[in-house]
């Protein structure tokens, strides 16, 4: 079991931690917690199986690529549809 910090090599932050936690609920992923205390953070951190984090970041990467591709296509389609119109 590893924390996001251990997995990424840098602090993940609240927003990413929340996103991973929500995905873990959906996937019913195994997790644990660990108490840490250092100058940057004191409190509980979530621990996940490395394979789960691999899955999460691969899914996130695919979603972001698809989302960018879809948005690019929508912008291009909107531009092409309006080329012959005068505003």
Secondary structure, 3 states (H helix, E strand, C coil): CECHHHHHCCCCCHHHHHHHHHHHHHHCCCEEEEEEEECCEEEEEEEECHHHHHHHHHHHHHHHHHHHHHHHHHHHHHHHHCCCCCC
